[in-house]
Amino acid sequence: MMKKSASALVLAAILGTSVLAGCSPKEETPAPDTTQEEAAPEAEQPAAEEEFADLAELFKKGENAFKDGIYYAQTFTMTDQQSQMKTWHKGDKVKSSIVADGDEMINIIDSKTGEFITYSASEKTGMRFKADSGDSAFMPDTSMTDIASVDEQVDTATFEVVGDEKILGEDCAVILSKDKATNEEVKLWVSKKYGITMKMVSKGVDGSEMTIEVTELKVGDISDSEFEVPSDVVIEEF
């Protein structure tokens, strides 16, 4: 199925990344002059490090956005391959649109009912599965790595904030997780306002690199009709 080939490109590229725990400086009992010398660098700490010392709390901001409704388009780039995906989230429902081989494949998942629908926009035919309708081995692979799940690539307890940048007008904290033993790393650009990852760059032990970047973003005002199958699409039940 074309949907699976598109998913395979992304899933094969994502690398599990371990990070090294940061070391806290040891407290000493300095002479008066030494105390003044050591206090200066602490006062010069970047504001981003102080504001986002807890990465888990930053990502928690994104939970409300995904629940209330969000749309984003993203581009996946690996070496000479590139693919695009559009995604809508609202409550328990997720819809994705992937273009592969000139055909647009639509996937709609309702996590509350366990229902999964996939159909071709051009052929206007598709299939409906339910998690409780039979052997799970016949269920399609719905796993897809995108900005909603890239936080799983980072240990929220051990990371480094390395700067601030803007993406699509969003002020983002730039966060780096790196395993110095293997040179594997994940770098994230996370919206300070919404807690949503706007960009991710992952590097493997062999130097291979993959980039996911948001190219369109809309937070809120997502219609329920967005998750409905068009009336002219024929869906086969499984």
C-alpha positions, 0 to 999 in steps of 0.5 A, spaced: 500 500 500 502 506 498 501 509 505 506 504 508 511 506 503 511 513 505 511 511 512 517 506 511 521 512 509 520 516 515 520 510 520 526 507 517 530 514 518 528 516 525 533 514 530 533 512 537 537 517 541 540 517 548 542 523 552 548 524 557 546 527 564 548 534 565 553 535 571 551 540 576 557 544 579 559 542 586 558 548 591 565 550 594 566 555 600 570 560 597 574 567 599 570 573 598 573 575 592 572 568 589 565 568 590 564 575 586 568 571 580 563 565 580 557 569 581 558 573 574 557 567 570 551 564 573 548 571 572 549 571 565 546 564 563 541 565 557 534 566 559 532 560 555 535 555 559 532 558 565 525 559 562 525 552 559 529 548 564 524 543 565 523 540 557 517 536 560 513 542 562 514 545 555 512 539 551 505 539 556 503 546 553 502 542 546 497 537 549 492 542 549 493 545 542 492 537 540 486 536 544 483 543 542 484 542 534 491 543 530 493 543 523 500 543 520 503 541 514 510 538 515 516 536 510 520 530 511 527 530 508 533 525 508 539 525 503 536 526 496 529 523 498 523 528 501 516 527 502 510 531 505 504 530 510 498 534 512 495 533 519 489 535 523 488 533 530 482 534 534 480 531 541 481 523 540 481 524 532 487 524 527 487 525 520 493 525 515 494 526 508 500 523 504 502 524 497 505 518 494 506 516 487 501 522 485 496 519 489 493 522 495 492 517 501 488 520 507 488 516 514 483 518 519 484 515 526 479 515 532 483 513 538 476 513 542 472 508 538 478 504 535 476 506 528 481 507 522 479 509 515 484 509 509 482 511 502 485 514 496 482 521 494 483 520 487 480 513 486 475 514 491 475 507 495 478 505 501 477 501 507 475 501 515 478 497 520 476 497 528 481 495 533 476 490 536 473 487 529 478 481 529 485 479 529 490 485 530 495 482 525 490 484 520 490 492 522 494 496 518 500 499 521 498 506 523 505 508 526 507 515 523 513 519 526 511 527 526 511 533 530 506 530 535 511 524 537 518 527 536 518 529 544 519 521 545 526 522 541 528 526 547 530 525 554 526 530 558 530 530 564 537 531 560 538 536 555 541 542 553 537 549 551 542 552 546 539 558 543 532 561 540 530 562 533 524 563 529 520 558 525 514 561 521 514 567 526 514 562 532 519 564 537 522 557 539 527 554 544 532 550 540 534 544 544 539 539 543 540 532 546 546 528 544 550 522 546 557 524 546 559 516 545 556 515 539 555 522 536 547 521 535 543 527 536 536 530 536 535 537 535 529 540 536 525 547 535 520 548 540 514 553 540 515 557 546 507 559 546 504 552 544 509 547 546 509 544 539 516 542 535 516 546 529 523 543 526 527 536 528 534 534 525 536 527 527 543 525 526 545 518 526 552 514 528 554 514 521 553 521 520 546 520 516 541 526 517 533 527 517 529 533 518 522 534 519 520 541 519 513 544 519 511 549 513 504 551 515 501 551 522 494 553 524 492 552 532 484 552 533 478 552 529 478 545 526 472 543 524 469 536 526 467 535 518 474 535 517 474 528 520 468 525 515 469 521 509 466 524 503 460 522 501 462 519 494 468 515 497 466 508 497 469 504 504 469 497 504 468 494 512 474 489 515 
